[in-house]
Amino acid sequence: MSIEIQNINKRFDGFHALRNVNLTVPSGELVALLGPSGSGKTTLLRIIAGLEFAEEGTILFNGEEATHRNAKERQVGFVFQHYALFRHLNVFQNVAFGLQVKPRKERLSKGEISDKVHELLRLVQLEQLAKRYPAQLSGGQRQRVALARALAVEPQVLLLDEPFGALDAKVRQELRRWLRKLHDEIHVTSLFVTHDQEEALEVADRIVVMNEGQVEQIGTPEEVYDKPANPFVLNFLGNVNLFHGRVHEGAAKIADLSVDLPAYGEADGTAVVAYVRPYDIEINRNRQGSEEIEAVVRRIQGAGAVARFELERLDTREIIEAELTKERYRELGLRSGEKVFVKPRNMRVFAQDYQI
């Protein structure tokens, strides 16, 4: 089922939670709503579910008006961050609940319900735990039970609100892979809320980046990461270094560096900011050319897949974060306190809150 959201606005006691939000989700797509706390992600999800209603705007399911339908009429499955399982029911009973409370005309027989629940438990790899109660399960297992319960009623749309937010890092990573695999098997249109950039980049077909009730950018993980629409998206999707400068004769002048800019007519003297990822910082012991920044090594973290450096610029005393491969780290053999020469690569330059 496709979802189309048109000009959605929502306020809470004067607070503008959503501002003219527009979004189209094709049938079968897995979409992440990504943004910081208070950006409107969960409010939008609840409006799609029919748990909240917008003051303005339209929601279409498969091209049909759904704006004023309640949650039951929308045929959505909702998975909450804290599972919301019935503590007095075992795993089998929790998953079966939605099937058992359907109107008599729509209700399956006991045998059919049993077969369907066992099929779902196999799907979420919990069939052997059917008789256990929520208190006897791990956090990851409880979340899978919640997902199976949501899928039991065969929803047209699956909505997940911070589905892995209450879990530790290792379990989160395992469930991310599992959710992606599950979605590839069932192909139900799905939206999940997260503030975890890595989670969104790893799992989603497309990412909707939100901030202060507005959509900043919509795109594939590669598009939003490699071609951010504005400084907010670039900052939010991973660590960046900021280099300040000004426009001079059509180029951004940043320390001893010169970065060509498109001809958008920015006047000389316009303040610009260049953003550079830590892995795009080149470090050398000796000067390789004129366009480098002198710095001092302040801290080295060599453990892990890459070596991380904190460098202090000699001209401004600002800190630069850099990441090197372990091979390059060993080759340089740097120590804290040593002077180095830094050259940023792949600089993304912005001025006056838009890309130039």
Residue frames relative to the residue before (quaternion, step in Angstrom):
aa qw qx qy qz dx dy dz
M 1.0000 0.0000 0.0000 0.0000 0.00 0.00 0.00
S 0.3264 -0.7390 0.5577 0.1906 3.57 -0.88 0.95
I 0.1970 -0.7565 0.6131 0.1141 3.56 -1.23 0.55
E 0.0266 -0.7833 0.6210 0.0125 3.55 -0.95 0.89
I 0.1171 -0.7893 0.6026 0.0123 3.55 -0.77 1.13
Q 0.0471 -0.8306 0.5536 -0.0367 3.56 -0.61 1.16
N 0.8736 -0.1283 0.0664 0.4647 3.55 -0.81 1.13
I 0.1895 0.8080 -0.5303 0.1733 3.57 0.89 0.97
N 0.0086 -0.7704 0.6371 -0.0224 3.55 -0.97 1.00
K 0.0427 0.7913 -0.6076 0.0533 3.57 -1.03 0.83
R 0.0684 -0.7863 0.6139 0.0166 3.56 -0.97 0.96
F 0.1374 -0.7436 0.6471 0.0969 3.53 -1.26 0.59
D 0.8280 -0.1754 0.0858 0.5256 3.60 -0.45 1.22
G 0.7789 -0.3402 0.1721 0.4979 3.55 0.84 0.96
F 0.6104 0.5346 -0.3576 0.4624 3.59 1.25 -0.32
H 0.3132 -0.7636 0.5402 0.1642 3.58 -0.70 1.12
A 0.1725 -0.8409 0.5085 0.0676 3.57 0.02 1.33
L 0.7878 0.0788 -0.0372 0.6098 3.60 1.07 -0.74
R 0.1206 -0.8117 0.5713 0.0159 3.56 -0.89 1.00
N 0.8330 -0.2341 0.1305 0.4840 3.58 -0.44 1.26
V 0.1700 0.8117 -0.5339 0.1649 3.56 0.82 1.05
N 0.0292 -0.7782 0.6271 -0.0178 3.54 -0.95 1.01
L 0.1512 0.7880 -0.5763 0.1550 3.56 -0.85 0.99
T 0.0889 -0.7680 0.6314 0.0598 3.56 -1.06 0.79
V 0.1008 -0.7836 0.6125 0.0246 3.56 -0.84 1.06
P 0.3235 -0.7583 0.5287 0.2020 3.63 -0.44 1.13
S 0.6397 -0.5358 0.3923 0.3872 3.56 -1.19 0.52
G 0.8305 0.2381 -0.1913 0.4658 3.56 -0.99 0.92
E 0.5526 0.6253 -0.3932 0.3860 3.60 1.24 0.01
L 0.2853 -0.7205 0.6078 0.1735 3.55 -1.22 0.63
V 0.0277 -0.8352 0.5451 -0.0670 3.56 -0.36 1.32
A 0.2470 -0.7552 0.5920 0.1346 3.56 -1.03 0.86
L 0.2128 -0.7123 0.6533 0.1433 3.54 -1.06 0.87
L 0.0160 -0.8437 0.5310 -0.0770 3.55 -0.23 1.33
G 0.3802 0.7094 -0.5388 0.2488 3.56 -0.97 0.85
P 0.6375 -0.5329 0.3871 0.3998 3.59 -1.27 0.21
S 0.6835 -0.4412 0.3637 0.4538 3.57 -1.28 0.13
G 0.7997 0.2806 -0.2166 0.4846 3.57 -0.97 0.87
S 0.5068 0.6742 -0.4171 0.3384 3.59 1.24 0.10
G 0.6000 -0.5988 0.3492 0.3993 3.62 1.24 -0.18
K 0.3721 0.7677 -0.4633 0.2399 3.60 1.28 0.03
T 0.7324 0.4264 -0.2487 0.4690 3.57 0.68 -1.11
T 0.6023 0.5499 -0.3605 0.4527 3.60 1.05 -0.69
L 0.6552 0.4993 -0.3109 0.4741 3.59 0.93 -0.85
L 0.6461 0.5221 -0.3213 0.4547 3.60 0.94 -0.86
R 0.6803 0.4898 -0.2889 0.4625 3.58 0.93 -0.89
I 0.6197 0.5187 -0.3428 0.4789 3.59 1.11 -0.60
I 0.6296 0.5134 -0.3317 0.4796 3.59 1.01 -0.75
A 0.6836 0.4970 -0.2766 0.4574 3.58 1.04 -0.83
G 0.4571 -0.6686 0.4653 0.3570 3.58 1.13 -0.56
L 0.4797 0.6539 -0.4394 0.3863 3.57 1.27 0.38
E 0.7304 0.1490 -0.1348 0.6528 3.56 1.37 -0.27
F 0.2420 -0.7656 0.5741 0.1602 3.58 -1.21 0.39
A 0.4514 -0.6962 0.4990 0.2501 3.54 -0.99 0.92
E 0.4907 -0.6418 0.5034 0.3065 3.55 -1.22 0.55
E 0.7842 0.0602 -0.0151 0.6174 3.55 1.14 -0.68
G 0.6591 0.5309 -0.3765 0.3767 3.54 -1.21 0.51
T 0.3555 -0.7336 0.5573 0.1579 3.51 -1.39 0.23
I 0.1232 -0.7544 0.6395 0.0823 3.54 -1.19 0.69
L 0.0896 -0.7936 0.6017 0.0114 3.55 -0.84 1.05
F 0.1339 -0.7436 0.6500 0.0811 3.57 -1.03 0.88
N 0.8250 -0.0809 -0.0062 0.5592 3.58 -0.55 1.20
G 0.7176 -0.4644 0.2367 0.4619 3.56 1.04 0.83
E 0.6352 0.5222 -0.3276 0.4654 3.59 1.28 -0.07
E 0.5739 -0.6152 0.4299 0.3276 3.56 -1.03 0.86
A 0.0331 0.8074 -0.5866 0.0530 3.59 -0.80 1.03
T 0.3264 0.8076 -0.4567 0.1807 3.58 1.31 0.01
H 0.8042 0.2865 -0.1338 0.5033 3.59 0.87 -0.90
R 0.4351 0.6747 -0.4823 0.3504 3.59 1.21 0.28
N 0.4330 -0.6701 0.5232 0.2995 3.57 -1.13 0.58
A 0.7433 -0.4322 0.2696 0.4335 3.57 -1.30 0.22
K 0.6520 0.5277 -0.3209 0.4398 3.58 0.93 -0.86
E 0.6804 0.5007 -0.2868 0.4518 3.56 0.95 -0.87
R 0.6605 0.5327 -0.3073 0.4307 3.58 1.13 -0.57
Q 0.2920 -0.7899 0.4921 0.2205 3.60 1.25 -0.28
V 0.3676 0.7081 -0.5128 0.3170 3.54 0.77 1.09
G 0.2754 -0.7058 0.6212 0.2001 3.52 -1.27 0.52
F 0.1181 -0.8117 0.5713 0.0273 3.59 -0.80 1.00
V 0.1015 -0.7806 0.6159 0.0317 3.57 -0.85 1.03
F 0.2610 -0.7969 0.5324 0.1156 3.55 -0.59 1.21
Q 0.6528 -0.5319 0.3744 0.3883 3.56 -1.24 0.51
H 0.7859 0.2975 -0.1502 0.5209 3.58 0.92 -0.90
Y 0.6536 -0.6148 0.2715 0.3479 3.52 1.10 0.98
A 0.0412 -0.8356 0.5440 0.0638 3.63 0.83 -0.99
L 0.2691 0.7611 -0.5393 0.2397 3.60 0.96 0.86
F 0.4851 -0.6261 0.5169 0.3247 3.55 -1.24 0.48
R 0.3815 -0.7762 0.4560 0.2098 3.59 -0.43 1.22
H 0.6975 0.4752 -0.2773 0.4590 3.59 1.11 -0.65
L 0.6590 0.4583 -0.3103 0.5093 3.59 1.30 0.00
N 0.4431 -0.6772 0.5063 0.2978 3.58 -1.07 0.67
V 0.7594 -0.3864 0.2565 0.4563 3.56 -1.32 0.08
F 0.6601 0.5093 -0.3104 0.4567 3.58 0.84 -0.96
Q 0.6939 0.4871 -0.2784 0.4514 3.58 0.86 -0.96
N 0.6131 0.5415 -0.3476 0.4583 3.59 1.06 -0.69
V 0.6931 0.4676 -0.2832 0.4699 3.57 0.87 -0.94
A 0.6884 0.4955 -0.2777 0.4511 3.58 1.04 -0.77
F 0.4775 0.7314 -0.4216 0.2435 3.58 1.15 -0.56
G 0.7003 0.4884 -0.2843 0.4361 3.59 0.74 -1.03
L 0.6503 0.5094 -0.3085 0.4717 3.57 1.14 -0.64
Q 0.6841 0.5155 -0.2767 0.4354 3.56 1.05 -0.83
V 0.7249 0.4272 -0.2515 0.4783 3.61 1.11 -0.55
K 0.3985 0.7017 -0.4939 0.3239 3.59 1.21 0.24
P 0.6228 -0.5159 0.4088 0.4230 3.62 -1.15 0.44
R 0.6529 -0.5658 0.3357 0.3753 3.56 -1.06 0.80
K 0.6557 0.5347 -0.3198 0.4264 3.60 0.96 -0.81
E 0.7358 0.4025 -0.2153 0.5002 3.57 1.15 -0.68
R 0.5609 0.6594 -0.3675 0.3400 3.56 1.25 -0.40
L 0.4223 -0.6808 0.5416 0.2549 3.56 -1.05 0.81
S 0.5854 -0.5460 0.4472 0.3990 3.56 -1.27 0.25
K 0.6772 -0.4845 0.3498 0.4292 3.58 -1.23 0.33
G 0.6588 0.5146 -0.3112 0.4519 3.56 0.96 -0.84
E 0.6605 0.5004 -0.3039 0.4701 3.56 1.00 -0.83
I 0.6263 0.5237 -0.3324 0.4721 3.58 1.04 -0.77
S 0.6509 0.5216 -0.3156 0.4524 3.57 0.93 -0.91
D 0.6609 0.5037 -0.3104 0.4616 3.58 0.91 -0.91
K 0.6728 0.5048 -0.3029 0.4481 3.58 0.92 -0.90
V 0.6499 0.5134 -0.3210 0.4594 3.61 0.95 -0.85
H 0.6594 0.4953 -0.3162 0.4690 3.59 0.92 -0.85
E 0.6190 0.5365 -0.3398 0.4620 3.59 1.07 -0.71
L 0.6669 0.4941 -0.2946 0.4735 3.59 0.97 -0.86
L 0.6523 0.5091 -0.3211 0.4606 3.57 0.98 -0.80
R 0.6064 0.5181 -0.3541 0.4883 3.58 1.12 -0.58
L 0.6365 0.5506 -0.3204 0.4349 3.56 1.00 -0.87
V 0.7645 0.3269 -0.1849 0.5239 3.59 0.97 -0.83
Q 0.4835 -0.7256 0.3909 0.2947 3.57 1.33 0.40
L 0.5586 0.5953 -0.3922 0.4240 3.58 0.97 0.88
E 0.2883 0.8028 -0.4938 0.1690 3.61 1.19 0.25
Q 0.6727 0.5126 -0.2993 0.4417 3.59 1.02 -0.76
L 0.6969 0.4465 -0.2676 0.4933 3.60 1.28 -0.25
A 0.2611 0.8275 -0.4735 0.1510 3.60 1.24 0.29
K 0.7453 0.4150 -0.2247 0.4709 3.61 1.01 -0.74
R 0.5313 0.6282 -0.4179 0.3853 3.59 1.21 -0.01
Y 0.4062 -0.6884 0.5485 0.2455 3.54 -1.29 0.48
P 0.6994 -0.4934 0.3006 0.4208 3.62 -1.14 0.51
A 0.6501 0.5329 -0.3257 0.4328 3.61 0.97 -0.80
Q 0.6811 0.4813 -0.2827 0.4738 3.61 1.22 -0.41
L 0.6346 0.5341 -0.3161 0.4605 3.57 1.31 0.08
S 0.5068 -0.5966 0.5156 0.3484 3.54 -1.28 0.36
G 0.6878 -0.4723 0.3477 0.4277 3.57 -1.27 0.24
G 0.6651 0.5077 -0.3054 0.4546 3.58 0.93 -0.85
Q 0.6488 0.5081 -0.3126 0.4725 3.57 1.05 -0.78
R 0.6405 0.5180 -0.3297 0.4613 3.60 0.98 -0.80
Q 0.6484 0.5149 -0.3290 0.4542 3.58 1.00 -0.76
R 0.6480 0.5056 -0.3219 0.4699 3.59 1.04 -0.69
V 0.6006 0.5328 -0.3561 0.4781 3.59 1.12 -0.64
A 0.6457 0.5224 -0.3175 0.4576 3.59 0.96 -0.89
L 0.6571 0.5002 -0.3099 0.4712 3.58 1.01 -0.77
A 0.6373 0.5164 -0.3240 0.4713 3.59 0.99 -0.81
R 0.6405 0.5225 -0.3271 0.4580 3.59 0.99 -0.80
A 0.6534 0.5089 -0.3104 0.4666 3.59 1.00 -0.82
L 0.6942 0.4794 -0.2739 0.4618 3.59 1.03 -0.78
A 0.5264 0.6816 -0.3977 0.3166 3.59 1.19 -0.56
V 0.7282 0.4277 -0.2442 0.4766 3.60 0.97 -0.80
E 0.4314 -0.7352 0.4266 0.3021 3.57 1.35 0.32
P 0.0290 0.8384 -0.5425 0.0446 3.58 0.62 1.10
Q 0.4858 -0.6390 0.5125 0.3051 3.53 -1.22 0.57
V 0.7723 0.1440 -0.0536 0.6164 3.55 1.24 -0.62
L 0.1827 -0.7679 0.6060 0.0987 3.58 -1.00 0.86
L 0.0713 -0.8023 0.5925 -0.0118 3.58 -0.73 1.13
L 0.0614 -0.8086 0.5850 -0.0164 3.56 -0.83 1.03
D 0.1806 -0.7999 0.5681 0.0692 3.57 -0.69 1.13
E 0.7970 -0.2259 0.0937 0.5522 3.59 -0.30 1.30
P 0.0011 -0.8783 0.4775 0.0245 3.61 0.82 0.93
F 0.7828 0.2940 -0.1647 0.5232 3.59 1.10 -0.58
G 0.3419 0.8047 -0.4417 0.2011 3.57 1.30 0.19
A 0.7242 0.4370 -0.2501 0.4711 3.60 1.09 -0.65
L 0.6082 0.5837 -0.3367 0.4196 3.59 1.27 0.06
D 0.5440 -0.6052 0.4554 0.3611 3.56 -1.22 0.43
A 0.7390 -0.4844 0.2537 0.3934 3.54 -1.29 0.52
K 0.6790 0.4976 -0.3088 0.4427 3.60 0.86 -0.90
V 0.6648 0.4877 -0.3052 0.4766 3.59 0.94 -0.88
R 0.6001 0.5610 -0.3533 0.4476 3.60 1.03 -0.77
Q 0.6757 0.5036 -0.2984 0.4482 3.55 0.87 -0.97
E 0.6516 0.5138 -0.3146 0.4610 3.58 0.97 -0.85
L 0.7005 0.4684 -0.2753 0.4626 3.59 0.91 -0.92
R 0.5642 0.5772 -0.3931 0.4403 3.60 1.13 -0.51
R 0.6716 0.4813 -0.2958 0.4794 3.57 0.88 -0.96
W 0.6543 0.5273 -0.3078 0.4461 3.55 0.97 -0.88
L 0.6490 0.5138 -0.3186 0.4619 3.62 0.96 -0.84
R 0.6445 0.5160 -0.3253 0.4610 3.58 0.95 -0.83
K 0.6586 0.5032 -0.2990 0.4728 3.57 0.97 -0.89
L 0.6466 0.5206 -0.3139 0.4608 3.58 0.97 -0.88
H 0.6588 0.5097 -0.3155 0.4546 3.58 0.90 -0.88
D 0.6444 0.5240 -0.3235 0.4534 3.57 0.99 -0.77
E 0.6602 0.4970 -0.3019 0.4754 3.60 1.20 -0.49
I 0.8010 0.3272 -0.1581 0.4758 3.61 0.86 -0.92
H 0.2172 -0.8438 0.4711 0.1373 3.60 1.26 -0.40
V 0.3449 0.7120 -0.5414 0.2845 3.62 0.95 0.75
T 0.5399 -0.6174 0.4576 0.3433 3.59 -0.97 0.83
S 0.0120 0.8404 -0.5348 0.0867 3.58 -0.58 1.14
L 0.0558 -0.7528 0.6544 0.0433 3.53 -1.18 0.74
F 0.0019 -0.7977 0.6029 0.0134 3.56 -0.97 0.81
V 0.3774 -0.7167 0.5541 0.1919 3.51 -1.12 0.86
T 0.1617 0.7756 -0.6017 0.1013 3.55 -0.99 0.82
H 0.2548 -0.7207 0.6097 0.2096 3.55 -1.28 0.38
D 0.5414 0.6209 -0.3733 0.4268 3.55 1.39 0.06
Q 0.3636 -0.7690 0.4855 0.2017 3.58 -0.35 1.26
E 0.6483 0.5276 -0.3214 0.4451 3.57 0.94 -0.88
E 0.6282 0.5454 -0.3234 0.4509 3.56 1.02 -0.84
A 0.6813 0.4853 -0.2852 0.4680 3.57 0.86 -0.97
L 0.6767 0.5039 -0.2995 0.4455 3.59 0.87 -0.93
E 0.6986 0.4849 -0.2726 0.4500 3.58 1.03 -0.77
V 0.7863 0.3974 -0.1726 0.4405 3.58 0.88 -0.95
A 0.7442 0.5001 -0.2454 0.3685 3.58 0.78 -1.06
D 0.4736 -0.6031 0.5581 0.3170 3.52 -1.35 0.46
R 0.7788 -0.0080 0.0217 0.6268 3.55 1.09 -0.85
I 0.2656 -0.7536 0.5865 0.1327 3.53 -1.25 0.59
V 0.1685 -0.7412 0.6426 0.0964 3.53 -1.07 0.91
V 0.1681 -0.7976 0.5743 0.0761 3.59 -0.39 1.22
M 0.0742 -0.8224 0.5639 -0.0104 3.58 -0.67 1.16
N 0.0454 0.7776 -0.6254 0.0468 3.53 -1.20 0.63
E 0.8551 -0.0358 -0.0107 0.5171 3.57 -0.85 1.03
G 0.7496 -0.4463 0.2146 0.4392 3.55 0.87 1.01
Q 0.6917 0.4406 -0.2713 0.5038 3.57 1.26 0.12
V 0.4557 -0.6445 0.5358 0.2998 3.54 -1.27 0.45
E 0.2599 -0.7853 0.5471 0.1278 3.57 -0.67 1.13
Q 0.7882 -0.1347 0.1221 0.5879 3.58 1.02 -0.80
I 0.1167 -0.7500 0.6465 0.0771 3.54 -1.21 0.65
G 0.3381 0.7400 -0.5334 0.2314 3.57 -0.84 0.91
T 0.6594 -0.4456 0.3961 0.4580 3.53 -1.32 -0.04
P 0.6738 -0.4718 0.3506 0.4477 3.62 -1.18 0.28
E 0.6564 0.5107 -0.3145 0.4576 3.59 0.97 -0.82
E 0.6628 0.5219 -0.3119 0.4371 3.59 0.94 -0.86
V 0.7215 0.4366 -0.2798 0.4587 3.60 0.76 -0.95
Y 0.6750 0.4829 -0.3068 0.4659 3.60 1.09 -0.60
D 0.7710 0.3759 -0.1965 0.4750 3.58 0.82 -0.97
K 0.7872 0.1883 -0.1058 0.5777 3.59 1.17 -0.54
P 0.0266 -0.8361 0.5479 -0.0025 3.61 0.58 1.12
A 0.4955 -0.6953 0.4459 0.2688 3.55 -0.99 0.90
N 0.8110 -0.0054 0.0483 0.5830 3.59 1.11 -0.62
P 0.7213 -0.4518 0.2898 0.4377 3.61 -1.22 0.19
F 0.6087 0.5601 -0.3774 0.4163 3.62 0.99 -0.68
V 0.6723 0.4916 -0.3072 0.4604 3.59 0.83 -0.96
L 0.6537 0.5212 -0.3119 0.4514 3.56 0.92 -0.92
N 0.6772 0.4950 -0.2835 0.4648 3.59 0.94 -0.91
F 0.7003 0.4983 -0.2825 0.4260 3.54 0.92 -0.92
L 0.7225 0.4193 -0.2390 0.4950 3.58 1.07 -0.71
G 0.8444 -0.1156 0.0211 0.5227 3.55 0.44 1.21
N 0.6459 -0.5396 0.3855 0.3784 3.52 -1.30 0.36
V 0.0116 -0.7839 0.6208 0.0023 3.55 -1.14 0.71
N 0.3334 -0.6812 0.6080 0.2348 3.51 -1.33 0.42
L 0.2502 -0.7640 0.5795 0.1342 3.56 -1.07 0.79
F 0.0550 -0.7728 0.6323 0.0030 3.54 -0.93 1.00
H 0.2287 -0.8078 0.5347 0.0966 3.58 -0.60 1.17
G 0.1360 0.7879 -0.5918 0.1024 3.54 -1.07 0.77
R 0.3816 -0.7001 0.5473 0.2545 3.56 -1.28 -0.38
V 0.5439 -0.5992 0.4776 0.3421 3.52 -1.29 0.44
H 0.0856 0.7723 -0.6255 0.0707 3.54 -1.00 0.90
E 0.8465 -0.1157 0.0211 0.5192 3.54 -0.64 1.24
G 0.7683 -0.4173 0.1929 0.4454 3.55 0.81 1.07
A 0.7057 0.3863 -0.2564 0.5357 3.58 1.28 0.12
A 0.4462 -0.6431 0.5410 0.3076 3.54 -1.27 0.42
K 0.1691 -0.7787 0.5994 0.0765 3.57 -0.74 1.08
I 0.0609 0.7896 -0.5995 0.1157 3.55 -0.52 1.25
A 0.7830 -0.1426 0.0192 0.6051 3.54 -0.27 1.34
D 0.7809 -0.2653 0.2098 0.5251 3.62 -0.70 -1.05
L 0.5493 0.6247 -0.3825 0.4021 3.57 1.29 0.21
S 0.1322 -0.7608 0.6297 0.0850 3.54 -1.24 0.56
V 0.0702 -0.8040 0.5905 -0.0073 3.58 -0.72 1.14
D 0.4121 -0.7138 0.5105 0.2451 3.58 -0.72 1.07
L 0.1617 -0.7838 0.5959 0.0665 3.55 -1.09 0.82
P 0.5550 -0.5717 0.4673 0.3831 3.60 -1.14 0.53
A 0.5351 -0.6555 0.4362 0.3060 3.56 -1.12 0.65
Y 0.1559 0.8011 -0.5576 0.1516 3.58 0.29 1.27
G 0.5694 -0.6602 0.3562 0.3362 3.56 1.23 0.34
E 0.3027 0.7484 -0.5360 0.2469 3.59 1.11 0.54
A 0.4394 -0.7234 0.4723 0.2460 3.54 -0.80 1.03
D 0.6026 -0.5287 0.4472 0.3967 3.53 -1.23 0.50
G 0.7591 0.3556 -0.2800 0.4679 3.52 -1.00 0.86
T 0.4791 0.6638 -0.4452 0.3630 3.60 1.26 -0.18
A 0.4248 -0.7096 0.5017 0.2535 3.58 -0.83 0.99
V 0.0447 -0.7894 0.6123 -0.0021 3.58 -0.97 0.89
V 0.1875 -0.7428 0.6292 0.1314 3.53 -1.31 0.40
A 0.1783 -0.7666 0.6092 0.0972 3.56 -0.89 0.96
Y 0.2030 -0.7773 0.5901 0.0802 3.55 -0.95 0.98
V 0.0074 0.8049 -0.5911 0.0530 3.57 -0.85 0.98
R 0.4277 -0.6911 0.5250 0.2527 3.57 -0.90 0.95
P 0.6184 -0.5731 0.3821 0.3784 3.62 -1.08 0.63
Y 0.6821 0.4843 -0.3094 0.4521 3.61 1.00 -0.70
D 0.6518 0.4790 -0.3220 0.4920 3.59 1.30 -0.09
I 0.5109 0.5921 -0.4431 0.4382 3.58 1.18 0.54
E 0.1945 -0.7813 0.5870 0.0849 3.55 -0.63 1.17
I 0.1232 -0.7927 0.5957 0.0399 3.59 -0.92 0.96
N 0.0089 0.7839 -0.6204 0.0247 3.56 -1.00 0.93
R 0.5263 -0.6246 0.4774 0.3241 3.56 -1.18 0.59
N 0.7927 0.2080 -0.0811 0.5673 3.55 1.02 -0.86
R 0.6030 -0.5737 0.4089 0.3742 3.56 -1.14 0.60
Q 0.2259 -0.7922 0.5592 0.0930 3.55 -0.89 1.05
G 0.7949 -0.0704 0.0655 0.5991 3.59 1.23 -0.35
S 0.6983 -0.4888 0.3259 0.4090 3.55 -1.30 -0.05
E 0.7144 0.4558 -0.2608 0.4624 3.60 1.08 -0.68
E 0.4384 0.6542 -0.4905 0.3731 3.54 0.46 1.26
I 0.3284 -0.7202 0.5802 0.1918 3.54 -1.30 0.45
E 0.3580 -0.7312 0.5387 0.2169 3.57 -0.86 0.95
A 0.0604 0.7985 -0.5927 0.0857 3.56 -0.96 0.92
V 0.3259 -0.7090 0.5896 0.2085 3.52 -1.38 0.23
V 0.4452 -0.6742 0.5192 0.2787 3.57 -0.99 0.84
R 0.1451 -0.8113 0.5636 0.0558 3.58 -0.70 1.09
R 0.8079 -0.0386 0.0525 0.5857 3.59 1.01 -0.71
I 0.1068 -0.7769 0.6190 0.0436 3.55 -1.12 0.78
Q 0.0797 -0.7598 0.6439 0.0416 3.55 -0.96 0.94
G 0.1275 -0.8602 0.4930 0.0282 3.54 -0.11 1.32
A 0.5641 0.6083 -0.3945 0.3952 3.60 1.21 -0.27
G 0.6898 0.4710 -0.3466 0.4268 3.57 -1.08 0.72
A 0.7426 -0.4288 0.2897 0.4251 3.54 -1.34 -0.03
V 0.7742 0.1484 -0.0924 0.6083 3.58 1.18 -0.58
A 0.4216 -0.6639 0.5461 0.2884 3.56 -1.27 0.34
R 0.1993 -0.7947 0.5679 0.0789 3.57 -0.86 1.03
F 0.1425 -0.7998 0.5824 0.0275 3.54 -0.98 0.98
E 0.1569 -0.7046 0.6759 0.1482 3.51 -1.28 0.58
L 0.0652 -0.8071 0.5860 -0.0302 3.54 -0.63 1.22
E 0.2343 -0.7688 0.5787 0.1387 3.57 -1.01 0.78
R 0.4068 -0.7114 0.5193 0.2423 3.56 -0.72 1.09
L 0.4393 -0.7070 0.4896 0.2598 3.58 -0.93 0.85
D 0.6838 0.4980 -0.3029 0.4389 3.61 1.10 -0.60
T 0.8218 0.2249 -0.0986 0.5141 3.62 0.90 -0.86
R 0.3792 -0.7361 0.4625 0.3170 3.61 1.31 -0.32
E 0.4271 0.6851 -0.4774 0.3467 3.59 1.21 0.34
I 0.4473 -0.6895 0.5081 0.2575 3.55 -1.20 0.62
I 0.1427 -0.7502 0.6415 0.0729 3.53 -1.08 0.87
E 0.2164 -0.7578 0.6021 0.1281 3.57 -0.92 0.94
A 0.0239 -0.8068 0.5895 -0.0332 3.55 -0.88 1.00
E 0.1536 -0.7598 0.6238 0.1000 3.55 -1.25 0.56
L 0.0701 -0.7909 0.6079 0.0114 3.54 -0.92 0.99
T 0.5507 -0.5609 0.4806 0.3888 3.55 -1.20 0.45
K 0.6193 -0.5494 0.3948 0.3984 3.58 -1.17 0.47
E 0.6161 0.5542 -0.3470 0.4392 3.58 1.09 -0.71
R 0.6793 0.4747 -0.2866 0.4807 3.60 0.93 -0.94
Y 0.6077 0.5587 -0.3376 0.4523 3.59 1.06 -0.76
R 0.6904 0.4612 -0.2807 0.4815 3.59 0.89 -0.93
E 0.6266 0.5515 -0.3329 0.4386 3.57 1.05 -0.77
L 0.7010 0.4582 -0.2724 0.4737 3.60 0.93 -0.88
G 0.1498 -0.8333 0.5166 0.1278 3.58 1.01 -0.79
L 0.2345 0.8218 -0.4917 0.1668 3.59 1.08 0.71
R 0.1738 -0.7533 0.6262 0.1010 3.53 -1.31 0.52
S 0.6286 -0.5255 0.4060 0.4047 3.57 -1.20 0.44
G 0.7564 0.3596 -0.2857 0.4657 3.55 -1.04 0.87
E 0.5817 0.5932 -0.3836 0.4033 3.59 1.20 -0.26
K 0.4309 -0.6709 0.5435 0.2623 3.54 -1.20 0.67
V 0.0213 -0.7959 0.6048 -0.0182 3.58 -1.00 0.89
F 0.3520 -0.6964 0.5794 0.2355 3.52 -1.37 0.15
V 0.1809 -0.8176 0.5460 0.0255 3.54 -0.70 1.20
K 0.0217 -0.7794 0.6261 0.0097 3.55 -1.04 0.85
P 0.2782 -0.7638 0.5584 0.1656 3.62 -0.55 1.13
R 0.1706 -0.7614 0.6174 0.0997 3.56 -1.15 0.73
N 0.8402 0.2108 -0.1336 0.4815 3.55 -1.33 0.28
M 0.1381 0.8209 -0.5357 0.1414 3.56 0.81 1.01
R 0.1894 -0.7413 0.6348 0.1077 3.57 -1.03 0.91
V 0.1279 -0.8356 0.5339 0.0161 3.55 -0.43 1.25
F 0.0407 -0.7931 0.6074 -0.0205 3.55 -0.91 1.01
A 0.0257 -0.7821 0.6219 0.0285 3.54 -1.20 0.57
Q 0.8587 0.0708 -0.0626 0.5036 3.56 -1.11 0.76
D 0.6838 -0.5478 0.2583 0.4070 3.56 1.01 1.03
Y 0.7329 0.2774 -0.2941 0.5472 3.61 1.07 0.56
Q 0.6014 -0.6026 0.3986 0.3411 3.49 -1.25 0.57
I 0.0836 -0.7933 0.6009 0.0508 3.56 -1.00 0.80
